[in-house]
Amino acid sequence: MARQPKDVSLDKTMEWIFQTPGVPVPADRVRELTATVVRPAGGSFSIADWR
């Protein structure tokens, strides 16, 4: 994945997220990463939590 731009607007950040090509990841690695996620109370995420 390309480097994320710094100090850009939320609109430009979202544009970057959707336009940057992803890379294949083995399913075992996805399971490993999702098992370590700390989920907030209520179980939902928001874009504001990313910053």
C-alpha positions as CSV (number, residue, x, y, z in Angstrom):
1,M,0.0,0.0,0.0
2,A,1.2,3.5,-0.7
3,R,2.3,5.9,2.0
4,Q,-0.6,7.8,3.6
5,P,-0.4,11.5,2.9
6,K,0.2,13.7,6.0
7,D,-1.7,16.8,7.0
8,V,-4.5,16.5,4.5
9,S,-8.2,17.1,4.8
10,L,-10.6,14.3,5.7
11,D,-12.0,14.4,2.1
12,K,-8.5,13.9,0.7
13,T,-7.7,11.1,3.2
14,M,-10.9,9.2,2.2
15,E,-10.1,9.7,-1.5
16,W,-6.6,8.3,-0.9
17,I,-8.1,5.3,1.0
18,F,-10.5,4.4,-1.8
19,Q,-8.1,5.0,-4.7
20,T,-5.0,3.3,-3.4
21,P,-4.7,-0.3,-4.6
22,G,-4.6,-2.9,-1.9
23,V,-2.3,-5.9,-1.7
24,P,-3.2,-9.6,-1.3
25,V,-3.0,-10.8,2.3
26,P,-3.3,-14.4,3.5
27,A,-6.5,-15.2,5.4
28,D,-4.4,-16.4,8.4
29,R,-2.8,-13.0,8.6
30,V,-6.2,-11.3,8.5
31,R,-7.5,-13.6,11.3
32,E,-4.4,-12.8,13.3
33,L,-4.8,-9.0,12.9
34,T,-8.6,-9.0,13.6
35,A,-8.1,-11.1,16.7
36,T,-5.9,-8.3,18.2
37,V,-8.2,-5.4,17.5
38,V,-9.4,-3.4,20.5
39,R,-13.0,-2.7,19.9
40,P,-14.7,0.3,21.6
41,A,-17.7,0.0,23.9
42,G,-20.8,-0.5,21.8
43,G,-18.7,-2.3,19.1
44,S,-18.7,0.5,16.4
45,F,-16.0,2.5,14.9
46,S,-16.1,5.9,13.3
47,I,-13.6,7.8,11.1
48,A,-13.0,10.2,14.0
49,D,-11.5,7.3,15.9
50,W,-8.8,6.9,13.3
51,R,-7.2,10.3,14.1
